[in-house]
Amino acid sequence: SHTYNGGGDRESSKRMNVGYLGADLKINNGTFQISKILTGALWDAEVRSPLAKPGLTIKEGDYILAVNGTPIDITRPISASLQGLADTAVQLTVNSSPSLKDAKNVIIKTLGSETRLRHLAWMENNRQRVDNASNGKVGYIYVRSTGVDGQNELVRQFYAQMDKEGLSIDERFNSGGQIPDRFI
């Protein structure tokens, strides 16, 4: 599993970053509607959706009508309106209806990537499923790697659930690292 390739003639094209909102969107009533704002994991404050920041009144079901004053073209992915805006403050025009009437402008700072946020949301969903299925008796820990990052995450998850009668340890998609004997 540890094989690599490199060298040779390589072509590369210009890449442009994209700002992410940390939300699932759908097209409804002719515009983009927020169907889910990702919340990540309750035990981890590392990353949050820009739409869930304190003081904002954006909620699931709201519509995103414009980015930096430019109406969103729904014939293209939402990412087209957020090109070149990663980790940048942007103005979103949002409303509870798909209309500009009574819409509000809010300033958010986009994410450069949703990978970690979506991973935390997946882990939290699994934790809740185990908790609900066991009536709170079994905890859930995801071991994302056996490197330092995975070890630190394991400690945070473990101590938050060490009073449980049992633990479900999930190592799917583990990216490897060091010898995992210290985990045991």
N, C-alpha and C positions, 0 to 999 in steps of 0.2 A: 504493500500500500504506500510505500515511500519511494515513488519513482518520479522523475522530473525530466523535462526536456528544455533545451534552450539553444540560443545561437541561431545562425543562419540569417537569411534575408527576411526581414519582417516589415510588413507594411502597417502603418498605423494611421488612423484618421483622426481629425480634430474631434475632441470630445467636449461636450457642453454639460455642465452640471444641471441638475433639476432640483428645485425645492419641493419638499414633501410636507404634507399637512398632518400626517399621522391619523388618517381617517379613511374609511371605505366610502366611496361615492357611487351614486347611480344616477342615471339620467331619468328624470321624472318631470312631467309638465314642461318639457322643452328646456330644461337647464339641469345643472348638477346639484343633486341633493345629498346631504350628509346622511348616510345610512348607519354608520357606526364611527364613533370617536374612540380610537384605541387608548386603553388606559394602562397598558403594561401590567406590571406586577405590584401589588400593594406593598410588598416587602422591599421593593427596590425603587428608589427615587432617582435613578440614573437618567432616565429619559421619559419624557411625557409628550403627548401630542401638543403641538402649538395651539390647537383649538381648545384645549382643556386647561389653559393657564388661568390662574386666579384673576378675577376681575372681568374676564370675558363672559359674555352671555350667549355664546354660540352653543347650540345644542343639536343633538341628532334630530333630523327632520328639517333643519334649516337648509336654505339654498345658498350656494355661492354663485354670485351673479357676475362679478368682475374681479380682476386682479390688477392692482395699481391703476384703477380707473378704466381699464380696457375690458369691455364685455368679453365673456368667455365664449369661444366658438365651440358649440357642442358637437360639431362634425369631426372634431379632433380630440384626442385624449386631453384630460385636464393638465397633464404634464407639459403640453405645448404652451400653456399659459404660464407655466412656472419655470421654463427653461432659463438657465443662467441665474436663478434666484435661490440657490442652495445656501442655507445658513445666513439668510438675508432678511431684513425687516421688509415686509410687504403689506400693502393695504388690500384687504379683502372687503368686497361689498357683499353683505349677507342679509338675508331676510327670512322670516318664517313662511313667506309665500314666494312664488316664483316671479315676483314683480319688483320693480325698482321703487314703487310707491312705499314709503315708510322704511326703506332699506337703511341699514347703518353701515358705516365704514369702521373697520377695526384694523389695528396694526398687530401683526403677529410676526414672529421670527420662524421661518421655515426650518425644517430639518434637512441636513445634507444626505441623510439616508434614513429609511424606516426599518432597516434590517433588525437592529437591536430592539426597537419598540415592538415590532411584530413578533419577535422571538419571545420577549417577556410576556406579551399578551397570550401567546400560545401556551407558555408554561403556566400562567395564572389560570387559564381556562382548564388545563389538565388538573391543577391543584384543586380547583373548585369542584370538578367532576368527582375526584377521589373523595373529597370532603363530604360532598352530598351523598355519594353512594354508600359511605361508611358511617353516616350520621355523626361526622366529626371525629371519629375514632382513629382514622388512618390519615397520615400526612403524605404529601407528595414532594419529592425532591427530584429535580432534573439535573443531571451531571452533563453539562455541555462540553466539558473537556477535562483532561487530567492535568492541565497546565495550571499556572498560578491563578489565572482568571477563574477557572472552574473550581479550584480549591477555595478561593475567597467566596464565590457564590454558594458553594456547598455549605460553608459555615453559616452564612446568613440564612439560608433556607432551613438548615438543621436546627439552629437555636430557636428559630421562630416556631418550630413544630416539635421540639423534643419532648413535650408532655403527652404526645399522642401514644396510643397503644401499639401502633405499628407504623411503618413507613413504606411507601411504594417508591422504589428507586428506579428512575427511568434514565437509561443511558443511550437511547436511540439517537442516532446522528452525532454521537460523541466524536469530536474532532481530534482526539488523542492528546498527547502531551508527555507526561512523565509516568513512572511506574505508579499505579494507583493504590499501592498497599497502604499508604497513609489515609486513604479514604475509609478503608475498613476500620 
